[in-house]
Amino acid sequence: MKTRFNMGKVNPEGYQAMIALETYIQRTGIDKKLKELIKIRASQMNGCLFCIDMHTKEARKMGETEQRIYGLNAWREAPFYSPEERAVLALTEAITMVAETHVPDDVFEEVNQYFDEKEIAEIIMQIVTINAWNRIGVSIRLVPTIDSN
């Protein structure tokens, strides 16, 4: 597979708007490792290899464990995520599949136990942003570079 085109070159104004959104997300108070878990899980669900590759590498640089990265596909069965992380992962899945789930009240209530409204708003923006990046990546078939290991 090869990338269809370079979004930044073809549509620089739209791409810069996405970069601005990403810049905002990076400045929020959400824990950096939690941000990467959100990005990895949504990217897994959306089948965006480019984003999975990028964010698993970023998570490792931040000290995230291989076990927790690999376990994201089955996080409900895994004992190594905190209740707060579980609530955010459930919200990530509900928002990623919004047409099917409509973000159930119980999912929202669970995340509301651990985060205030401002934090939840930032988490939602994080989830929305990675979903947008995933849709760009999948649409133009972004391909990660092959590691030389």
C-alpha atoms as a printed R data frame, in Angstrom:
    type eleno elety resid chain resno       x      y      z
1   ATOM     1    CA   MET     A     1   0.000  0.000  0.000
2   ATOM     2    CA   LYS     A     2   1.146  3.540 -0.631
3   ATOM     3    CA   THR     A     3  -0.086  6.934  0.516
4   ATOM     4    CA   ARG     A     4  -2.577  8.433 -1.932
5   ATOM     5    CA   PHE     A     5  -1.422 12.040 -1.529
6   ATOM     6    CA   ASN     A     6   0.105 14.467  0.948
7   ATOM     7    CA   MET     A     7  -2.760 16.222  2.747
8   ATOM     8    CA   GLY     A     8  -0.518 19.038  3.992
9   ATOM     9    CA   LYS     A     9   0.515 19.927  0.455
10  ATOM    10    CA   VAL     A    10  -2.856 19.432 -1.223
11  ATOM    11    CA   ASN     A    11  -4.924 21.174  1.456
12  ATOM    12    CA   PRO     A    12  -2.565 23.235  3.618
13  ATOM    13    CA   GLU     A    13  -5.318 25.375  5.164
14  ATOM    14    CA   GLY     A    14  -7.349 22.370  6.327
15  ATOM    15    CA   TYR     A    15  -4.240 20.555  7.498
16  ATOM    16    CA   GLN     A    16  -3.114 23.591  9.498
17  ATOM    17    CA   ALA     A    17  -6.525 23.676 11.188
18  ATOM    18    CA   MET     A    18  -5.945 20.088 12.311
19  ATOM    19    CA   ILE     A    19  -2.448 20.989 13.515
20  ATOM    20    CA   ALA     A    20  -3.938 23.861 15.538
21  ATOM    21    CA   LEU     A    21  -6.415 21.454 17.148
22  ATOM    22    CA   GLU     A    22  -3.579 19.046 17.949
23  ATOM    23    CA   THR     A    23  -1.547 21.896 19.445
24  ATOM    24    CA   TYR     A    24  -4.476 22.763 21.707
25  ATOM    25    CA   ILE     A    25  -4.827 19.111 22.779
26  ATOM    26    CA   GLN     A    26  -1.141 18.913 23.646
27  ATOM    27    CA   ARG     A    27  -1.538 21.855 26.041
28  ATOM    28    CA   THR     A    28  -4.459 20.397 28.004
29  ATOM    29    CA   GLY     A    29  -4.004 19.049 31.518
30  ATOM    30    CA   ILE     A    30  -4.783 15.461 30.563
31  ATOM    31    CA   ASP     A    31  -2.044 13.038 31.613
32  ATOM    32    CA   LYS     A    32   0.298 12.470 28.660
33  ATOM    33    CA   LYS     A    33   0.209  8.676 28.967
34  ATOM    34    CA   LEU     A    34  -3.584  8.730 29.115
35  ATOM    35    CA   LYS     A    35  -3.624 10.830 25.939
36  ATOM    36    CA   GLU     A    36  -1.570  8.155 24.198
37  ATOM    37    CA   LEU     A    37  -3.848  5.359 25.446
38  ATOM    38    CA   ILE     A    38  -6.805  7.269 23.987
39  ATOM    39    CA   LYS     A    39  -4.983  7.727 20.685
40  ATOM    40    CA   ILE     A    40  -3.914  4.092 20.456
41  ATOM    41    CA   ARG     A    41  -7.327  2.659 21.341
42  ATOM    42    CA   ALA     A    42  -9.273  4.872 18.925
43  ATOM    43    CA   SER     A    43  -6.709  4.172 16.198
44  ATOM    44    CA   GLN     A    44  -7.047  0.418 16.775
45  ATOM    45    CA   MET     A    45 -10.811  0.671 16.439
46  ATOM    46    CA   ASN     A    46 -10.520  2.782 13.277
47  ATOM    47    CA   GLY     A    47  -7.832  0.590 11.722
48  ATOM    48    CA   CYS     A    48  -5.378  3.460 11.297
49  ATOM    49    CA   LEU     A    49  -1.983  1.766 11.170
50  ATOM    50    CA   PHE     A    50  -0.115  5.052 10.785
51  ATOM    51    CA   CYS     A    51  -1.570  6.401 14.039
52  ATOM    52    CA   ILE     A    52  -1.177  3.086 15.885
53  ATOM    53    CA   ASP     A    53   2.491  3.031 14.895
54  ATOM    54    CA   MET     A    54   3.077  6.664 15.853
55  ATOM    55    CA   HIS     A    55   1.282  6.583 19.194
56  ATOM    56    CA   THR     A    56   2.635  3.258 20.421
57  ATOM    57    CA   LYS     A    57   6.126  4.650 19.818
58  ATOM    58    CA   GLU     A    58   5.224  7.863 21.665
59  ATOM    59    CA   ALA     A    59   3.749  5.889 24.559
60  ATOM    60    CA   ARG     A    60   6.924  3.814 24.870
61  ATOM    61    CA   LYS     A    61   9.039  6.981 24.957
62  ATOM    62    CA   MET     A    62   6.894  8.171 27.869
63  ATOM    63    CA   GLY     A    63   7.530  4.956 29.743
64  ATOM    64    CA   GLU     A    64   4.319  3.132 28.937
65  ATOM    65    CA   THR     A    65   4.754 -0.641 29.218
66  ATOM    66    CA   GLU     A    66   4.488 -3.108 26.369
67  ATOM    67    CA   GLN     A    67   1.962 -5.071 28.414
68  ATOM    68    CA   ARG     A    68  -0.406 -2.118 28.707
69  ATOM    69    CA   ILE     A    69   0.027 -1.149 25.054
70  ATOM    70    CA   TYR     A    70  -0.641 -4.697 23.836
71  ATOM    71    CA   GLY     A    71  -3.544 -5.094 26.253
72  ATOM    72    CA   LEU     A    72  -5.543 -2.173 24.903
73  ATOM    73    CA   ASN     A    73  -7.490 -4.379 22.492
74  ATOM    74    CA   ALA     A    74  -8.787 -6.313 25.503
75  ATOM    75    CA   TRP     A    75  -8.635 -3.649 28.213
76  ATOM    76    CA   ARG     A    76 -11.868 -4.792 29.856
77  ATOM    77    CA   GLU     A    77 -10.258 -8.128 30.713
78  ATOM    78    CA   ALA     A    78  -6.859 -6.683 31.633
79  ATOM    79    CA   PRO     A    79  -6.084 -6.011 35.312
80  ATOM    80    CA   PHE     A    80  -3.483 -3.308 34.679
81  ATOM    81    CA   TYR     A    81  -5.613 -0.243 33.929
82  ATOM    82    CA   SER     A    82  -6.849  2.057 36.679
83  ATOM    83    CA   PRO     A    83 -10.574  2.767 37.157
84  ATOM    84    CA   GLU     A    84  -9.974  6.255 35.710
85  ATOM    85    CA   GLU     A    85  -8.261  4.821 32.634
86  ATOM    86    CA   ARG     A    86 -11.065  2.284 32.191
87  ATOM    87    CA   ALA     A    87 -13.658  5.060 32.299
88  ATOM    88    CA   VAL     A    88 -11.743  7.034 29.658
89  ATOM    89    CA   LEU     A    89 -11.234  3.967 27.460
90  ATOM    90    CA   ALA     A    90 -14.977  3.237 27.612
91  ATOM    91    CA   LEU     A    91 -15.693  6.852 26.649
92  ATOM    92    CA   THR     A    92 -13.122  6.614 23.841
93  ATOM    93    CA   GLU     A    93 -14.888  3.568 22.428
94  ATOM    94    CA   ALA     A    94 -18.353  5.101 22.792
95  ATOM    95    CA   ILE     A    95 -17.345  8.317 21.020
96  ATOM    96    CA   THR     A    96 -15.405  6.459 18.327
97  ATOM    97    CA   MET     A    97 -18.535  4.387 17.631
98  ATOM    98    CA   VAL     A    98 -20.941  7.275 18.234
99  ATOM    99    CA   ALA     A    99 -23.350  6.253 15.444
100 ATOM   100    CA   GLU     A   100 -23.910  2.941 17.224
101 ATOM   101    CA   THR     A   101 -23.599  3.947 20.888
102 ATOM   102    CA   HIS     A   102 -24.796  7.549 21.132
103 ATOM   103    CA   VAL     A   103 -22.472  7.715 24.182
104 ATOM   104    CA   PRO     A   104 -24.603  5.979 26.826
105 ATOM   105    CA   ASP     A   105 -25.371  7.736 30.095
106 ATOM   106    CA   ASP     A   106 -23.645  5.046 32.154
107 ATOM   107    CA   VAL     A   107 -20.388  5.568 30.228
108 ATOM   108    CA   PHE     A   108 -20.577  9.309 30.768
109 ATOM   109    CA   GLU     A   109 -21.505  8.912 34.437
110 ATOM   110    CA   GLU     A   110 -18.500  6.638 34.974
111 ATOM   111    CA   VAL     A   111 -16.022  9.160 33.574
112 ATOM   112    CA   ASN     A   112 -17.784 11.897 35.563
113 ATOM   113    CA   GLN     A   113 -16.811 10.082 38.782
114 ATOM   114    CA   TYR     A   114 -13.122 10.737 38.135
115 ATOM   115    CA   PHE     A   115 -12.945 13.971 36.146
116 ATOM   116    CA   ASP     A   116 -14.553 17.406 36.362
117 ATOM   117    CA   GLU     A   117 -16.414 18.994 33.437
118 ATOM   118    CA   LYS     A   118 -13.373 20.855 32.115
119 ATOM   119    CA   GLU     A   119 -11.295 17.676 32.155
120 ATOM   120    CA   ILE     A   120 -14.099 15.711 30.488
121 ATOM   121    CA   ALA     A   121 -14.373 18.404 27.813
122 ATOM   122    CA   GLU     A   122 -10.609 18.106 27.193
123 ATOM   123    CA   ILE     A   123 -10.852 14.301 27.052
124 ATOM   124    CA   ILE     A   124 -13.717 14.526 24.564
125 ATOM   125    CA   MET     A   125 -11.696 16.926 22.410
126 ATOM   126    CA   GLN     A   126  -8.779 14.470 22.547
127 ATOM   127    CA   ILE     A   127 -11.011 11.627 21.389
128 ATOM   128    CA   VAL     A   128 -12.619 13.735 18.651
129 ATOM   129    CA   THR     A   129  -9.205 14.894 17.424
130 ATOM   130    CA   ILE     A   130  -7.673 11.429 17.137
131 ATOM   131    CA   ASN     A   131 -10.790 10.204 15.373
132 ATOM   132    CA   ALA     A   132 -10.411 13.037 12.857
133 ATOM   133    CA   TRP     A   133  -6.716 12.181 12.341
134 ATOM   134    CA   ASN     A   134  -7.656  8.511 11.912
135 ATOM   135    CA   ARG     A   135 -10.176  9.382  9.245
136 ATOM   136    CA   ILE     A   136  -7.590 11.430  7.388
137 ATOM   137    CA   GLY     A   137  -4.964  8.699  7.741
138 ATOM   138    CA   VAL     A   138  -7.259  5.916  6.564
139 ATOM   139    CA   SER     A   139  -8.743  8.015  3.726
140 ATOM   140    CA   ILE     A   140  -5.378  8.924  2.224
141 ATOM   141    CA   ARG     A   141  -3.770  5.634  3.287
142 ATOM   142    CA   LEU     A   142  -0.943  7.078  5.344
143 ATOM   143    CA   VAL     A   143   1.766  4.458  5.619
144 ATOM   144    CA   PRO     A   144   4.278  4.429  8.483
145 ATOM   145    CA   THR     A   145   7.938  4.096  7.698
146 ATOM   146    CA   ILE     A   146   9.426  0.667  8.268
147 ATOM   147    CA   ASP     A   147  11.777  0.542 11.248
148 ATOM   148    CA   SER     A   148  15.265 -0.709 10.469
149 ATOM   149    CA   ASN     A   149  15.469 -2.931 13.571
